[in-house]
C-alpha cells in the first residue's frame, strides 16, 4: 500500500507519494499550496500522460490512479470534511460537501 508524506513550507509545500518496500521505494512528488475562500488546498500534477510517463517511468500509464489515491489520502488526513474538485493538472480540496 502506498503512503503519503506531506511537507509544509509555510503556505505551500510538497506531497510525496511513496510505493514499494524498504529496499526499493518509488516516489512521486506533487506541489501544493493553501487556497482561499472555500478552497482549502490546491495540488498540482502533470497535465498529460506523456509528461507523467517521462517524469515517472516506473509508473507509466498510472497517472490518474496514483493522483486519485494521493488526493484521497490527503483529503482524509488533512481535511476529511472537504470534497475533491478536479481540473486539468490540478485537484482542489474544497471545504464542505
LUMVO-251435 format. One record per atom (N, C-alpha, C, CB): x, y, z; residue in three letters; residue number from 1. Coordinates in pm, whole numbers, plus 50000, padded with zeros to 5 digits. Each point is the difference from the previous one (the first is absolute). Glycine has a CB too. Layout:
N
VOGU   east  north     up  lumpa  papa
VOGU      X      Y      Z    ALA   NUM
...
***
This chain:
97
VOGU   east  north     up  lumpa  papa
VOGU  50083  49882  50000    UNK     1
VOGU  49917  50118  50000    UNK     1
VOGU  50088  50125  50000    UNK     1
VOGU  49817  49875  50121    UNK     1
VOGU  50146  50220  49800    UNK     2
VOGU  50075  50125  49990    UNK     2
VOGU  49970  50089  50120    UNK     2
VOGU  49997  49984  49750    UNK     2
VOGU  50099  50101  50282    UNK     3
VOGU  49978  50095  50108    UNK     3
VOGU  50037  50139  49949    UNK     3
VOGU  50045  49824  50179    UNK     3
VOGU  49911  50277  49894    UNK     4
VOGU  50034  50137  49964    UNK     4
VOGU  50077  50067  50113    UNK     4
VOGU  49796  50013  49853    UNK     4
VOGU  50285  50082  50108    UNK     5
VOGU  50074  50083  50095    UNK     5
VOGU  49976  50144  49958    UNK     5
VOGU  50178  49820  50045    UNK     5
VOGU  49765  50259  50044    UNK     6
VOGU  49970  50139  49969    UNK     6
VOGU  50107  50089  50062    UNK     6
VOGU  49751  49951  49990    UNK     6
VOGU  50314  50127  49925    UNK     7
VOGU  50107  50090  50043    UNK     7
VOGU  49946  50142  49992    UNK     7
VOGU  50184  49840  49922    UNK     7
VOGU  49813  50228  50191    UNK     8
VOGU  49951  50138  50004    UNK     8
VOGU  50117  50096  50001    UNK     8
VOGU  49793  49927  50123    UNK     8
VOGU  50196  50177  49796    UNK     9
VOGU  50099  50107  49995    UNK     9
VOGU  49924  50132  50000    UNK     9
VOGU  50170  49855  49873    UNK     9
VOGU  49766  50175  50238    UNK    10
VOGU  49916  50119  50007    UNK    10
VOGU  49865  49972  49937    UNK    10
VOGU  50204  50147  49995    UNK    10
VOGU  49760  49933  49904    UNK    11
VOGU  49869  49987  49934    UNK    11
VOGU  50003  49903  49881    UNK    11
VOGU  49951  50234  50072    UNK    11
VOGU  50157  49695  49910    UNK    12
VOGU  50012  49907  49889    UNK    12
VOGU  50090  49885  50043    UNK    12
VOGU  49965  50185  49829    UNK    12
VOGU  50059  49722  50080    UNK    13
VOGU  50088  49889  50031    UNK    13
VOGU  49993  49891  49895    UNK    13
VOGU  49975  50053  50240    UNK    13
VOGU  50062  49828  49801    UNK    14
VOGU  50002  49883  49912    UNK    14
VOGU  49923  49886  50066    UNK    14
VOGU  50222  50071  49902    UNK    14
VOGU  49724  49845  50015    UNK    15
VOGU  49940  49875  50045    UNK    15
VOGU  50078  49890  49932    UNK    15
VOGU  49767  50102  50035    UNK    15
VOGU  50287  49807  50042    UNK    16
VOGU  50071  49885  49946    UNK    16
VOGU  49905  49881  50006    UNK    16
VOGU  50228  50091  50071    UNK    16
VOGU  49758  49842  49815    UNK    17
VOGU  49923  49876  49990    UNK    17
VOGU  50104  49891  49989    UNK    17
VOGU  49794  50110  49887    UNK    17
VOGU  50207  49798  50209    UNK    18
VOGU  50108  49901  50008    UNK    18
VOGU  49943  49859  49989    UNK    18
VOGU  50135  50157  50142    UNK    18
VOGU  49917  49768  49762    UNK    19
VOGU  49962  49860  49980    UNK    19
VOGU  50125  49915  50016    UNK    19
VOGU  49809  50062  49844    UNK    19
VOGU  50172  49814  50194    UNK    20
VOGU  50111  49907  50003    UNK    20
VOGU  50040  49959  50140    UNK    20
VOGU  50077  50100  49792    UNK    20
VOGU  50030  49824  50213    UNK    21
VOGU  50049  49946  50127    UNK    21
VOGU  50115  50085  50052    UNK    21
VOGU  49929  49769  49931    UNK    21
VOGU  50120  50193  50184    UNK    22
VOGU  50113  50069  50063    UNK    22
VOGU  50121  50005  49906    UNK    22
VOGU  49917  49925  50226    UNK    22
VOGU  50102  49969  49697    UNK    23
VOGU  50119  49990  49914    UNK    23
VOGU  49982  50064  49863    UNK    23
VOGU  50055  49792  50119    UNK    23
VOGU  49821  50221  49836    UNK    24
VOGU  49976  50061  49868    UNK    24
VOGU  49874  50084  50008    UNK    24
VOGU  50113  49807  49881    UNK    24
VOGU  49908  50324  50130    UNK    25
VOGU  49887  50093  50008    UNK    25
VOGU  49992  50081  49872    UNK    25
VOGU  50022  50011  50251    UNK    25
VOGU  49858  50010  49704    UNK    26
VOGU  49973  50088  49888    UNK    26
VOGU  49918  50117  50053    UNK    26
VOGU  50006  49809  49830    UNK    26
VOGU  50031  50312  50129    UNK    27
VOGU  49936  50120  50053    UNK    27
VOGU  49958  50094  49889    UNK    27
VOGU  50136  49977  50207    UNK    27
VOGU  49745  50080  49808    UNK    28
VOGU  49952  50111  49916    UNK    28
VOGU  49988  50120  50093    UNK    28
VOGU  49873  49846  49836    UNK    28
VOGU  50159  50272  50113    UNK    29
VOGU  49984  50121  50079    UNK    29
VOGU  49902  50094  49932    UNK    29
VOGU  50232  49975  50090    UNK    29
VOGU  49681  50083  49993    UNK    30
VOGU  49899  50093  49953    UNK    30
VOGU  50016  50130  50077    UNK    30
VOGU  49840  49812  49939    UNK    30
VOGU  50139  50300  49996    UNK    31
VOGU  50001  50130  50068    UNK    31
VOGU  49861  50029  50053    UNK    31
VOGU  50186  50084  49851    UNK    31
VOGU  49808  49983  50263    UNK    32
VOGU  49872  50042  50055    UNK    32
VOGU  50016  50139  50059    UNK    32
VOGU  49933  49761  50049    UNK    32
VOGU  49955  50308  49964    UNK    33
VOGU  49996  50128  50068    UNK    33
VOGU  49861  50020  50060    UNK    33
VOGU  50174  50097  49843    UNK    33
VOGU  49820  49982  50263    UNK    34
VOGU  49871  50031  50058    UNK    34
VOGU  49921  50085  49902    UNK    34
VOGU  50095  49987  50235    UNK    34
VOGU  49773  49995  49764    UNK    35
VOGU  49912  50078  49914    UNK    35
VOGU  49938  50115  50077    UNK    35
VOGU  49954  49796  49863    UNK    35
VOGU  49944  50262  50079    UNK    36
VOGU  49926  50108  50063    UNK    36
VOGU  49851  49974  49984    UNK    36
VOGU  50187  50162  49955    UNK    36
VOGU  49733  49908  50120    UNK    37
VOGU  49855  49978  49994    UNK    37
VOGU  49966  49861  50046    UNK    37
VOGU  49980  50163  49812    UNK    37
VOGU  49944  49765  50106    UNK    38
VOGU  49963  49863  50038    UNK    38
VOGU  50102  49896  49956    UNK    38
VOGU  49764  50070  49985    UNK    38
VOGU  50345  49973  49951    UNK    39
VOGU  50106  49907  49959    UNK    39
VOGU  50102  49988  50113    UNK    39
VOGU  49968  50060  49754    UNK    39
VOGU  50040  49821  50303    UNK    40
VOGU  50092  49973  50110    UNK    40
VOGU  50143  49990  49946    UNK    40
VOGU  49818  49880  50128    UNK    40
VOGU  50200  50042  49765    UNK    41
VOGU  50134  49980  49943    UNK    41
VOGU  49990  49969  49851    UNK    41
VOGU  50083  49916  50222    UNK    41
VOGU  50025  50113  49709    UNK    42
VOGU  50012  49975  49857    UNK    42
VOGU  50120  49908  49981    UNK    42
VOGU  49896  50227  49937    UNK    42
VOGU  50083  49662  49994    UNK    43
VOGU  50108  49905  49972    UNK    43
VOGU  50017  49992  49848    UNK    43
VOGU  49952  49866  50214    UNK    43
VOGU  50172  50147  49739    UNK    44
VOGU  50024  49992  49856    UNK    44
VOGU  50073  49870  49965    UNK    44
VOGU  50009  50252  49986    UNK    44
VOGU  49968  49703  49891    UNK    45
VOGU  50061  49878  49949    UNK    45
VOGU  50017  50013  49850    UNK    45
VOGU  49898  49861  50186    UNK    45
VOGU  50186  50055  49750    UNK    46
VOGU  50018  50009  49855    UNK    46
VOGU  49866  49992  49926    UNK    46
VOGU  50227  49897  50024    UNK    46
VOGU  49755  50195  49879    UNK    47
VOGU  49872  50013  49930    UNK    47
VOGU  49972  49888  49900    UNK    47
VOGU  50022  50243  50029    UNK    47
VOGU  50082  49697  49917    UNK    48
VOGU  49980  49897  49898    UNK    48
VOGU  50066  49869  50040    UNK    48
VOGU  49988  50178  49825    UNK    48
VOGU  49964  49715  50115    UNK    49
VOGU  50062  49870  50023    UNK    49
VOGU  50145  50000  49952    UNK    49
VOGU  49776  49890  49977    UNK    49
VOGU  50252  50179  49912    UNK    50
VOGU  50136  50004  49946    UNK    50
VOGU  50096  50067  50099    UNK    50
VOGU  49906  50008  49767    UNK    50
VOGU  50051  50105  50292    UNK    51
VOGU  50083  50068  50100    UNK    51
VOGU  50024  49909  50120    UNK    51
VOGU  49910  50223  49926    UNK    51
VOGU  49983  49713  50119    UNK    52
VOGU  50007  49908  50114    UNK    52
VOGU  50097  49886  49971    UNK    52
VOGU  49764  50058  50062    UNK    52
VOGU  50219  49876  49823    UNK    53
VOGU  50083  49884  49966    UNK    53
VOGU  50147  50037  49991    UNK    53
VOGU  49806  49902  49878    UNK    53
VOGU  50223  50220  50074    UNK    54
VOGU  50139  50046  49991    UNK    54
VOGU  50057  50024  50140    UNK    54
VOGU  49952  50105  49776    UNK    54
VOGU  49969  49955  50311    UNK    55
VOGU  50046  50034  50135    UNK    55
VOGU  50008  49877  50091    UNK    55
VOGU  49900  50226  49971    UNK    55
VOGU  50005  49681  50013    UNK    56
VOGU  49993  49882  50086    UNK    56
VOGU  49990  49873  49916    UNK    56
VOGU  49890  50138  50180    UNK    56
VOGU  50218  49821  49755    UNK    57
VOGU  49993  49882  49913    UNK    57
VOGU  49962  49872  50073    UNK    57
VOGU  50171  50107  49858    UNK    57
VOGU  49853  49886  50272    UNK    58
VOGU  49962  49881  50077    UNK    58
VOGU  49848  49990  50016    UNK    58
VOGU  50219  50014  50123    UNK    58
VOGU  49710  50097  49851    UNK    59
VOGU  49855  50002  50016    UNK    59
VOGU  49930  50033  49868    UNK    59
VOGU  50029  50070  50239    UNK    59
VOGU  50030  49890  49651    UNK    60
VOGU  49942  50026  49868    UNK    60
VOGU  49857  49949  49993    UNK    60
VOGU  50228  49986  49897    UNK    60
VOGU  49684  50101  50051    UNK    61
VOGU  49860  49963  49982    UNK    61
VOGU  49916  50003  50126    UNK    61
VOGU  50077  49862  49816    UNK    61
VOGU  49979  50186  50295    UNK    62
VOGU  49928  49996  50128    UNK    62
VOGU  49975  50139  50057    UNK    62
VOGU  50102  49778  50043    UNK    62
VOGU  49905  50326  49874    UNK    63
VOGU  49990  50137  50047    UNK    63
VOGU  49877  50022  50088    UNK    63
VOGU  50120  50074  49795    UNK    63
VOGU  49762  49905  50152    UNK    64
VOGU  49878  50031  50076    UNK    64
VOGU  49977  49902  50115    UNK    64
VOGU  49903  50097  49792    UNK    64
VOGU  50138  49780  50193    UNK    65
VOGU  49989  49904  50111    UNK    65
VOGU  50078  50051  50121    UNK    65
VOGU  49975  49809  49835    UNK    65
VOGU  50148  50233  50143    UNK    66
VOGU  50085  50048  50109    UNK    66
VOGU  49951  50134  50053    UNK    66
VOGU  50193  49877  49901    UNK    66
VOGU  49773  50214  50009    UNK    67
VOGU  49955  50133  50042    UNK    67
VOGU  49872  49990  50083    UNK    67
VOGU  50105  50101  49794    UNK    67
VOGU  49802  49815  50163    UNK    68
VOGU  49875  49984  50075    UNK    68
VOGU  50026  49941  50139    UNK    68
VOGU  49876  49970  49784    UNK    68
VOGU  50213  49931  50223    UNK    69
VOGU  50033  49939  50129    UNK    69
VOGU  50067  50104  50091    UNK    69
VOGU  50026  49774  49889    UNK    69
VOGU  50071  50300  50057    UNK    70
VOGU  50068  50104  50077    UNK    70
VOGU  49900  50104  50052    UNK    70
VOGU  50208  49964  49864    UNK    70
VOGU  49706  50086  50048    UNK    71
VOGU  49904  50104  50037    UNK    71
VOGU  49904  49951  50108    UNK    71
VOGU  50018  50096  49770    UNK    71
VOGU  49937  49783  50218    UNK    72
VOGU  49907  49945  50100    UNK    72
VOGU  50070  49982  50135    UNK    72
VOGU  49873  49883  49818    UNK    72
VOGU  50251  50073  50180    UNK    73
VOGU  50075  49987  50126    UNK    73
VOGU  50021  50137  50065    UNK    73
VOGU  50115  49795  49910    UNK    73
VOGU  49918  50307  50010    UNK    74
VOGU  50018  50135  50054    UNK    74
VOGU  49869  50050  50058    UNK    74
VOGU  50182  50047  49831    UNK    74
VOGU  49709  49934  50096    UNK    75
VOGU  49868  50045  50047    UNK    75
VOGU  49968  49938  50136    UNK    75
VOGU  49922  50027  49761    UNK    75
VOGU  50092  49842  50249    UNK    76
VOGU  49967  49929  50124    UNK    76
VOGU  50089  50044  50115    UNK    76
VOGU  49925  49806  49865    UNK    76
VOGU  50203  50220  50107    UNK    77
VOGU  50096  50034  50103    UNK    77
VOGU  49992  50146  50044    UNK    77
VOGU  50148  49823  49908    UNK    77
VOGU  49833  50268  49997    UNK    78
VOGU  50010  50143  50029    UNK    78
VOGU  49866  50073  50007    UNK    78
VOGU  50219  49991  49890    UNK    78
VOGU  49684  49967  50030    UNK    79
VOGU  49873  50072  49993    UNK    79
VOGU  49887  49902  49970    UNK    79
VOGU  50117  50209  49921    UNK    79
VOGU  49850  49704  50176    UNK    80
VOGU  49903  49893  49975    UNK    80
VOGU  49860  50047  49961    UNK    80
VOGU  50129  49869  50159    UNK    80
VOGU  49835  50253  49874    UNK    81
VOGU  49867  50048  49962    UNK    81
VOGU  50000  50071  49865    UNK    81
VOGU  49945  50022  50242    UNK    81
VOGU  50170  49981  49692    UNK    82
VOGU  50009  50067  49870    UNK    82
VOGU  49961  49904  49886    UNK    82
VOGU  50181  50151  50090    UNK    82
VOGU  49801  49908  49794    UNK    83
VOGU  49972  49924  49878    UNK    83
VOGU  50113  50026  49901    UNK    83
VOGU  49747  50013  50038    UNK    83
VOGU  50272  49893  49870    UNK    84
VOGU  50101  50017  49896    UNK    84
VOGU  49934  50057  49875    UNK    84
VOGU  50137  49809  50093    UNK    84
VOGU  49924  50293  49851    UNK    85
VOGU  49953  50059  49875    UNK    85
VOGU  50115  49992  49900    UNK    85
VOGU  49836  50158  50121    UNK    85
VOGU  50137  49776  49767    UNK    86
VOGU  50104  49973  49901    UNK    86
VOGU  50001  50103  49889    UNK    86
VOGU  49982  49758  50053    UNK    86
VOGU  50138  50289  49914    UNK    87
VOGU  50024  50086  49884    UNK    87
VOGU  50121  49944  49928    UNK    87
VOGU  49901  50207  50115    UNK    87
VOGU  50130  49846  49768    UNK    88
VOGU  50112  49949  49922    UNK    88
VOGU  50132  50026  50073    UNK    88
VOGU  49871  50038  49787    UNK    88
VOGU  50195  49856  50257    UNK    89
VOGU  50128  50012  50068    UNK    89
VOGU  49991  50051  50143    UNK    89
VOGU  50097  50039  49780    UNK    89
VOGU  49781  49967  50274    UNK    90
VOGU  49979  50053  50134    UNK    90
VOGU  49885  49928  50068    UNK    90
VOGU  50088  50224  49927    UNK    90
VOGU  49927  49755  50202    UNK    91
VOGU  49888  49954  50081    UNK    91
VOGU  49987  50097  50116    UNK    91
VOGU  50033  49754  49934    UNK    91
VOGU  49845  50289  50092    UNK    92
VOGU  49971  50094  50107    UNK    92
VOGU  49932  49927  50114    UNK    92
VOGU  49980  50190  49836    UNK    92
VOGU  50060  49839  50288    UNK    93
VOGU  49927  49955  50117    UNK    93
VOGU  49910  50116  50037    UNK    93
VOGU  50186  49841  50082    UNK    93
VOGU  49683  50137  49906    UNK    94
VOGU  49900  50103  50020    UNK    94
VOGU  49924  49972  50129    UNK    94
VOGU  49980  50037  49751    UNK    94
VOGU  50008  50065  50334    UNK    95
VOGU  49933  49978  50130    UNK    95
VOGU  49851  49971  49979    UNK    95
VOGU  50166  50153  50113    UNK    95
VOGU  49781  49769  49980    UNK    96
VOGU  49858  49962  49992    UNK    96
VOGU  49977  49890  49898    UNK    96
VOGU  49938  50230  50067    UNK    96
VOGU  49945  49710  49943    UNK    97
VOGU  49968  49894  49904    UNK    97
VOGU  49868  50022  49937    UNK    97
VOGU  50134  49844  50128    UNK    97
***
